[in-house]
Amino acid sequence: MNLIWYALWFVVAVSLLVTVHEFGHFWVARRLGFKVLRFSVGFGKPLVRRVAGADRVEYVIAAIPLGGYVKLLDEREGPVAPEDLARSFTRRPPWQRIVVLLAGPCFNILFAVLLLWGMFWASGVTEVKPVVGDLAQGSIAARAGLRSGDEIRAINGSAVTGQRDVVFGLLDAMSSRGEAALAVRAADGAVHTVTLSVPDAAQRRRLTEPAELFRGLGFQFWAPPIPAVLGQVMPDGPAARAGLKAGDQIVAIEGAPVSDFREIVARISAHPGETLAITYRRGGVEQTARVAVAAEEAGAKRIGRIRVMQPQGITYPASMLSHTDLTPTAALGRAGGEAWSMTVLQARLFWRMLLGQVSLKNLSGPLAIAEFAGDSAQAGVASFMGFLVLISLSLGFLNLLPIPILDGGQIVFQLVEWLKGSPLSERAQAFGQQLGIALLILLMGVALFNDLARQFS
């Protein structure tokens, strides 16, 4: 996957979601009688410009497609004609200003609900049953009594229907008290409870790092067998440099036979920084390549990577899938519920991140988001729409945070003015803006550091 592909879909996603956000501000401001001067998609030099309507609103598509803004009439920014003073932002009632500021994040959340609604209505909901597969000996899960073949039915009293519910439930439990009571049904039909307990706070925080939850607990979901055949081989990765290609069947690693792709992953992961002899079959002929395994930090451990992916087209048997077709009304209800649960979980995890209970490594910057955008676009329309749902909900939530430079911080300013009967002093507002900028730079710095650490690891 090349950088142009990632950049293209990153721009598409950001431009779309920022336009939705700013349209929320624009639409509500117009309905409440504010005077809108400009609605811009993007920043910088205007590429397309059109003036329309009785208010002569300027509609702009600008050169830098990584944002946008709505400019309202505001006497703090320059002289305002007497006949327009009543439509200036500062002259409107505080409740109206708050509604306009809320509209951007709310439109992002509404957009996510509408996308989910369309997906659920068109395709229904397919869940993969959360059946336990491999367990690591001596792990937290194994010591608690979890067994291969157990199906997880509930976590801490909340029913789960698919693997995603289990991921969210375990992440919520481990980042909180570190205890998850799993109601499970064994392969023989017997129902019992298994309690996963992680009393150590540092260990719980490590479990919240990317890709560490199941590795740390010591179990994986059951998955269908995967042939020991290479799917995509990343350009300039260790495998590609050694001459391996997509479609090669891996026969053995260091002379030990392999028959499943997961065996390849396990063997490679155990040898970071080493050079391994990998025997493969191509066109009926067996050959051996010496592959220098890359080392990557995963939590507290170093693991090996050769930058290959599993073959595509592996499907679950029908017995592992649960599909539900939804009416338009049921799909809308399900979409609203999904958006609400994801936003609430996001808020909990963010708060716990501030408290030090959730790893800061979960913050993703533009590089990671671009990768997610490109990968989801390659996977298909449904996958990219799912990506848009997650990012739109995140954009809505983050803009509601009480940071002065964001919508949430501006809402706090308006609430204070409403309660005290006069606006905050310019000095207080300026200090708030500077503090907000500093906080955003700090968050963006951590996110960018995480991006670069993933890229260079």
C-alpha positions as CSV (number, residue, x, y, z in Angstrom):
1,M,0.0,0.0,0.0
2,N,1.7,3.3,-1.0
3,L,1.7,6.7,0.6
4,I,-0.5,8.2,-2.1
5,W,-3.3,5.7,-1.4
6,Y,-3.2,6.4,2.3
7,A,-3.0,10.2,1.8
8,L,-5.9,10.1,-0.7
9,W,-8.4,8.3,1.7
10,F,-7.2,10.3,4.7
11,V,-8.1,13.5,2.8
12,V,-11.4,12.1,1.6
13,A,-12.3,11.1,5.2
14,V,-11.2,14.3,6.9
15,S,-12.7,16.5,4.3
16,L,-16.1,14.7,4.5
17,L,-16.3,14.6,8.3
18,V,-15.1,18.2,8.8
19,T,-17.6,19.4,6.1
20,V,-20.4,17.6,8.1
21,H,-19.2,19.2,11.3
22,E,-19.1,22.7,9.9
23,F,-22.4,22.3,8.0
24,G,-23.9,21.6,11.5
25,H,-22.7,25.0,12.7
26,F,-23.8,26.7,9.4
27,W,-27.3,25.2,9.2
28,V,-28.3,25.8,12.8
29,A,-26.8,29.4,12.8
30,R,-28.9,30.2,9.7
31,R,-32.0,28.8,11.3
32,L,-31.5,30.9,14.5
33,G,-30.9,34.2,12.7
34,F,-27.2,34.5,12.9
35,K,-25.5,36.2,10.0
36,V,-23.1,33.8,8.2
37,L,-20.3,35.4,6.2
38,R,-18.4,32.4,4.9
39,F,-18.6,28.6,4.7
40,S,-15.3,27.2,3.7
41,V,-14.3,23.6,3.0
42,G,-10.5,23.6,3.5
43,F,-8.0,26.3,4.4
44,G,-5.7,28.6,2.4
45,K,-6.2,30.0,-1.1
46,P,-9.7,29.6,-2.5
47,L,-10.0,27.3,-5.5
48,V,-13.7,27.7,-6.0
49,R,-15.7,30.7,-4.7
50,R,-19.4,31.5,-5.0
51,V,-21.5,34.2,-3.3
52,A,-25.2,33.5,-2.9
53,G,-28.4,34.2,-1.0
54,A,-29.9,37.4,0.5
55,D,-27.0,37.5,3.1
56,R,-24.4,37.2,0.3
57,V,-22.8,34.2,2.0
58,E,-19.4,33.2,0.5
59,Y,-19.1,29.5,-0.2
60,V,-15.5,28.4,-0.6
61,I,-13.5,25.3,-1.5
62,A,-9.9,26.0,-0.5
63,A,-6.5,24.6,-1.4
64,I,-5.7,22.7,1.8
65,P,-8.4,20.1,2.3
66,L,-7.6,19.3,5.9
67,G,-10.3,21.2,7.7
68,G,-12.9,24.0,7.2
69,Y,-14.7,26.7,9.1
70,V,-17.8,28.8,9.3
71,K,-17.3,32.5,9.8
72,L,-20.1,34.3,11.6
73,L,-20.6,38.1,11.9
74,D,-18.9,39.1,15.1
75,E,-18.2,42.6,16.3
76,R,-15.1,41.5,18.1
77,E,-13.5,41.0,14.8
78,G,-14.3,44.3,13.2
79,P,-16.9,47.0,12.7
80,V,-20.5,45.8,12.2
81,A,-23.2,47.9,10.4
82,P,-25.9,49.1,12.8
83,E,-28.7,47.2,10.9
84,D,-26.7,43.9,11.4
85,L,-25.8,44.3,15.1
86,A,-28.8,42.1,16.2
87,R,-27.4,39.3,14.1
88,S,-23.9,39.4,15.4
89,F,-22.7,36.4,17.3
90,T,-22.1,38.3,20.6
91,R,-25.6,39.9,20.4
92,R,-27.5,36.7,20.2
93,P,-28.9,35.1,23.4
94,P,-26.4,32.8,25.1
95,W,-28.6,29.7,24.7
96,Q,-28.6,30.3,20.9
97,R,-24.9,30.5,20.8
98,I,-24.6,27.3,22.8
99,V,-27.0,25.5,20.3
100,V,-24.9,26.7,17.4
101,L,-21.7,25.4,19.1
102,L,-23.3,22.1,19.9
103,A,-24.5,21.6,16.3
104,G,-21.1,20.7,14.9
105,P,-20.4,17.7,17.2
106,C,-24.0,16.7,17.1
107,F,-24.0,16.6,13.3
108,N,-20.9,14.3,13.5
109,I,-22.7,12.0,15.8
110,L,-25.9,12.1,13.7
111,F,-23.9,11.4,10.6
112,A,-22.5,8.3,12.3
113,V,-26.0,7.1,13.3
114,L,-27.2,7.6,9.7
115,L,-24.3,5.6,8.3
116,L,-24.9,2.8,10.7
117,W,-28.7,2.9,10.0
118,G,-28.0,2.5,6.2
119,M,-25.6,-0.3,6.8
120,F,-27.9,-2.2,9.2
121,W,-30.9,-1.7,7.0
122,A,-29.2,-2.8,3.8
123,S,-27.2,-5.7,5.2
124,G,-28.5,-6.6,8.6
125,V,-26.2,-7.4,11.5
126,T,-23.7,-10.4,11.3
127,E,-22.0,-11.3,14.6
128,V,-19.1,-13.8,15.0
129,K,-19.7,-15.9,18.1
130,P,-17.2,-15.2,20.8
131,V,-15.9,-18.8,21.2
132,V,-12.5,-19.3,22.9
133,G,-9.7,-20.7,20.8
134,D,-6.1,-21.1,21.8
135,L,-5.1,-20.5,25.5
136,A,-1.6,-19.9,26.7
137,Q,-0.5,-22.2,29.5
138,G,-0.3,-20.5,32.9
139,S,-2.0,-17.4,31.6
140,I,-4.7,-15.4,33.5
141,A,-7.4,-17.0,31.4
142,A,-6.1,-20.5,31.9
143,R,-5.7,-20.1,35.6
144,A,-9.2,-18.7,35.9
145,G,-10.6,-21.9,34.3
146,L,-11.4,-20.7,30.8
147,R,-11.2,-23.5,28.3
148,S,-10.9,-23.8,24.5
149,G,-14.4,-24.1,23.0
150,D,-16.1,-22.0,25.7
151,E,-18.6,-19.5,24.3
152,I,-18.7,-16.2,26.3
153,R,-22.3,-15.2,26.9
154,A,-22.0,-12.2,29.3
155,I,-19.4,-10.0,31.0
156,N,-20.1,-8.6,34.4
157,G,-23.8,-9.3,34.0
158,S,-24.1,-7.6,30.5
159,A,-25.0,-9.9,27.7
160,V,-22.7,-10.1,24.7
161,T,-23.6,-11.4,21.2
162,G,-20.4,-11.2,19.3
163,Q,-16.6,-10.8,19.5
164,R,-16.7,-7.0,19.4
165,D,-18.9,-6.9,22.4
166,V,-16.4,-9.1,24.3
167,V,-13.5,-6.8,23.2
168,F,-15.3,-3.7,24.5
169,G,-16.5,-5.4,27.6
170,L,-13.1,-6.7,28.6
171,L,-11.4,-3.4,27.8
172,D,-13.9,-1.6,30.0
173,A,-13.5,-4.1,32.8
174,M,-9.7,-4.2,32.7
175,S,-9.3,-0.4,32.6
176,S,-11.6,-0.1,35.6
177,R,-11.4,-2.6,38.6
178,G,-9.5,-5.2,36.7
179,E,-12.1,-7.9,37.2
180,A,-14.4,-9.5,34.6
181,A,-16.9,-12.2,35.5
182,L,-17.5,-14.2,32.3
183,A,-20.7,-16.2,31.9
184,V,-19.6,-19.0,29.5
185,R,-21.2,-22.0,27.9
186,A,-18.8,-25.0,27.6
187,A,-18.7,-27.2,24.5
188,D,-20.8,-29.8,26.3
189,G,-23.5,-27.2,27.0
190,A,-22.8,-26.7,30.7
191,V,-23.0,-23.0,31.8
192,H,-20.6,-21.6,34.4
193,T,-18.8,-18.4,35.5
194,V,-15.1,-17.7,35.0
195,T,-13.6,-14.6,36.7
196,L,-10.6,-12.9,35.1
197,S,-8.8,-10.9,37.8
198,V,-5.9,-8.5,37.3
199,P,-5.2,-6.8,40.7
200,D,-2.0,-5.0,39.6
201,A,-2.7,-1.5,38.3
202,A,0.5,-1.5,36.1
203,Q,-0.5,-4.8,34.5
204,R,-4.0,-3.6,33.9
205,R,-2.7,-0.5,32.1
206,R,-0.4,-2.7,29.9
207,L,-3.5,-4.6,28.9
208,T,-5.0,-1.4,27.4
209,E,-2.1,-1.0,25.0
210,P,-2.9,-1.7,21.4
211,A,-3.0,-5.4,20.6
212,E,-2.1,-6.3,24.2
213,L,-5.6,-7.2,25.7
214,F,-5.9,-10.8,24.6
215,R,-2.2,-11.4,24.5
216,G,-2.0,-10.3,28.1
217,L,-5.0,-12.3,29.3
218,G,-3.7,-15.3,27.4
219,F,-6.5,-16.4,25.0
220,Q,-7.7,-15.8,21.5
221,F,-11.0,-16.2,19.8
222,W,-11.5,-19.4,17.8
223,A,-10.7,-18.8,14.1
224,P,-10.9,-21.1,11.1
225,P,-7.7,-22.8,10.0
226,I,-5.6,-20.5,7.8
227,P,-3.3,-22.1,5.2
228,A,0.4,-21.4,5.6
229,V,0.4,-19.3,2.5
230,L,1.6,-15.7,2.2
231,G,-1.0,-13.1,1.3
232,Q,0.2,-9.6,0.8
233,V,4.0,-9.2,1.2
234,M,4.9,-5.6,2.2
235,P,7.4,-3.9,-0.1
236,D,10.8,-3.4,1.5
237,G,9.8,-5.6,4.4
238,P,12.1,-8.4,5.6
239,A,10.1,-11.1,3.7
240,A,10.2,-9.1,0.4
241,R,13.9,-8.4,0.8
242,A,14.6,-12.1,1.2
243,G,12.7,-12.8,-2.1
244,L,9.4,-14.2,-0.7
245,K,6.3,-13.4,-2.7
246,A,2.5,-13.5,-2.2
247,G,1.3,-17.0,-2.9
248,D,4.3,-18.8,-1.5
249,Q,3.5,-21.7,0.7
250,I,5.6,-21.8,3.8
251,V,6.7,-25.4,4.5
252,A,9.1,-25.1,7.4
253,I,10.9,-22.5,9.6
254,E,14.4,-23.5,10.8
255,G,13.5,-27.1,9.7
256,A,10.4,-27.3,11.8
257,P,7.3,-28.0,9.7
258,V,4.4,-25.5,9.7
259,S,0.8,-26.1,8.4
260,D,-1.1,-23.0,9.6
261,F,-0.5,-19.3,9.1
262,R,-0.8,-18.7,12.9
263,E,2.1,-21.1,13.4
264,I,4.2,-18.8,11.1
265,V,3.2,-15.8,13.3
266,A,4.1,-17.6,16.5
267,R,7.5,-18.8,15.3
268,I,8.4,-15.4,13.8
269,S,7.2,-13.5,16.8
270,A,9.5,-15.6,19.1
271,H,12.7,-14.6,17.2
272,P,13.0,-10.8,17.0
273,G,16.2,-9.5,15.4
274,E,17.3,-13.0,14.3
275,T,17.9,-14.5,10.9
276,L,15.7,-17.5,10.2
277,A,15.8,-20.1,7.4
278,I,12.3,-20.2,5.9
279,T,11.5,-23.1,3.5
280,Y,8.7,-22.3,1.0
281,R,7.1,-23.9,-2.0
282,R,6.6,-21.9,-5.2
283,G,5.4,-23.6,-8.4
284,G,5.9,-27.0,-6.9
285,V,9.6,-26.3,-6.2
286,E,10.9,-26.0,-2.6
287,Q,13.4,-23.3,-1.8
288,T,14.9,-21.8,1.3
289,A,15.4,-18.1,2.1
290,R,17.3,-16.5,4.9
291,V,15.0,-13.8,6.4
292,A,16.3,-11.1,8.8
293,V,13.4,-10.8,11.2
294,A,12.5,-7.2,12.3
295,A,12.1,-6.5,16.0
296,E,9.1,-4.6,17.3
297,E,8.1,-3.4,20.7
298,A,4.7,-4.8,21.8
299,G,4.0,-3.6,25.3
300,A,6.8,-4.9,27.5
301,K,8.0,-7.5,25.0
302,R,10.0,-7.5,21.7
303,I,8.4,-9.6,19.0
304,G,9.5,-10.5,15.5
305,R,7.9,-9.3,12.3
306,I,8.6,-10.1,8.6
307,R,5.8,-7.8,7.2
308,V,3.5,-10.3,5.6
309,M,-0.3,-10.8,5.8
310,Q,-2.4,-13.9,5.8
311,P,-4.2,-15.0,2.6
312,Q,-7.6,-13.5,1.9
313,G,-10.9,-15.3,1.5
314,I,-10.8,-17.2,4.8
315,T,-14.4,-17.5,6.0
316,Y,-16.1,-18.7,9.2
317,P,-18.5,-21.7,9.1
318,A,-22.2,-20.9,9.3
319,S,-22.4,-22.4,12.8
320,M,-20.1,-19.6,14.1
321,L,-22.1,-16.8,12.6
322,S,-25.3,-15.1,13.8
323,H,-27.2,-13.0,11.3
324,T,-30.2,-10.7,11.9
325,D,-32.1,-8.8,9.2
326,L,-33.5,-5.5,10.5
327,T,-36.6,-3.4,9.5
328,P,-35.9,0.3,8.9
329,T,-37.2,1.1,12.4
330,A,-35.2,-1.7,14.1
331,A,-32.1,-0.6,12.2
332,L,-32.5,3.0,13.3
333,G,-32.9,1.9,16.9
334,R,-29.8,-0.4,16.7
335,A,-27.8,2.4,15.0
336,G,-28.6,4.8,17.8
337,G,-27.8,2.3,20.5
338,E,-24.5,1.4,18.8
339,A,-23.5,5.1,18.5
340,W,-24.4,5.7,22.1
341,S,-22.5,2.7,23.5
342,M,-19.4,3.6,21.5
343,T,-19.5,7.2,22.6
344,V,-20.0,6.3,26.3
345,L,-17.1,3.8,26.1
346,Q,-14.9,6.4,24.4
347,A,-15.7,8.9,27.2
348,R,-14.9,6.3,29.9
349,L,-11.6,5.3,28.4
350,F,-10.6,9.0,27.8
351,W,-11.3,9.8,31.4
352,R,-9.4,6.8,32.6
353,M,-6.5,7.8,30.3
354,L,-6.3,11.1,32.1
355,L,-6.3,9.2,35.4
356,G,-3.4,7.0,34.2
357,Q,-5.5,3.8,34.0
358,V,-5.5,3.5,30.2
359,S,-2.3,3.6,28.2
360,L,-1.5,6.8,26.3
361,K,-0.3,4.6,23.4
362,N,-4.0,4.4,22.3
363,L,-3.8,8.0,21.1
364,S,-3.5,7.9,17.3
365,G,-2.3,10.8,15.1
366,P,-2.6,11.5,11.4
367,L,-0.2,8.8,10.3
368,A,-2.2,6.0,12.0
369,I,-5.5,7.5,10.9
370,A,-4.3,7.6,7.3
371,E,-3.2,4.0,7.5
372,F,-6.7,3.0,8.9
373,A,-8.4,5.0,6.1
374,G,-6.3,3.4,3.3
375,D,-6.6,-0.1,4.7
376,S,-10.4,0.2,5.2
377,A,-10.9,1.6,1.7
378,Q,-9.0,-1.3,0.2
379,A,-11.1,-3.7,2.2
380,G,-14.3,-2.4,0.6
381,V,-17.2,0.1,1.0
382,A,-18.6,-1.4,4.2
383,S,-15.2,-1.4,5.9
384,F,-14.6,2.3,4.9
385,M,-18.1,3.3,6.1
386,G,-17.3,1.6,9.4
387,F,-14.1,3.6,9.7
388,L,-16.1,6.8,9.0
389,V,-18.5,5.9,11.8
390,L,-15.7,5.5,14.3
391,I,-13.8,8.7,13.3
392,S,-17.1,10.7,13.1
393,L,-18.0,9.7,16.6
394,S,-14.5,10.5,17.8
395,L,-14.6,13.9,16.2
396,G,-18.0,14.7,17.8
397,F,-16.8,13.5,21.2
398,L,-13.4,15.3,21.1
399,N,-15.0,18.6,20.1
400,L,-17.3,18.4,23.2
401,L,-14.3,18.3,25.6
402,P,-14.2,21.5,27.7
403,I,-10.9,22.7,26.1
404,P,-11.3,26.5,25.2
405,I,-10.2,26.2,21.6
406,L,-12.8,23.5,20.9
407,D,-16.6,23.8,20.7
408,G,-16.9,22.3,24.3
409,G,-14.6,25.1,25.7
410,Q,-16.6,27.8,23.9
411,I,-19.8,26.3,25.3
412,V,-18.3,26.7,28.8
413,F,-17.6,30.4,28.1
414,Q,-21.2,30.9,27.0
415,L,-22.6,29.1,30.0
416,V,-20.5,31.3,32.4
417,E,-21.7,34.4,30.6
418,W,-25.3,33.2,30.8
419,L,-25.0,32.5,34.6
420,K,-23.2,35.6,35.6
421,G,-25.0,37.9,33.2
422,S,-21.9,39.3,31.5
423,P,-19.1,37.8,29.4
424,L,-15.7,36.7,30.7
425,S,-13.0,39.3,30.5
426,E,-10.9,39.4,27.3
427,R,-7.9,38.5,29.5
428,A,-9.6,35.4,30.9
429,Q,-10.8,34.3,27.4
430,A,-7.3,34.8,26.0
431,F,-5.7,32.8,28.8
432,G,-8.3,30.0,28.2
433,Q,-7.5,30.0,24.5
434,Q,-3.7,29.8,25.2
435,L,-4.3,27.0,27.7
436,G,-6.5,25.2,25.1
437,I,-3.8,25.5,22.4
438,A,-1.2,24.1,24.8
439,L,-3.4,21.1,25.7
440,L,-4.1,20.3,22.1
441,I,-0.4,20.6,21.2
442,L,0.4,18.2,24.0
443,L,-2.3,15.7,22.9
444,M,-1.2,16.0,19.3
445,G,2.4,15.6,20.3
446,V,1.7,12.4,22.1
447,A,-0.4,11.0,19.2
448,L,2.3,11.9,16.7
449,F,5.0,10.3,18.9
450,N,2.9,7.1,19.0
451,D,2.6,7.2,15.2
452,L,6.3,7.6,14.7
453,A,7.1,4.9,17.2
454,R,4.9,2.5,15.3
455,Q,6.4,3.5,12.0
456,F,10.1,3.2,13.1
457,S,9.7,0.2,15.4
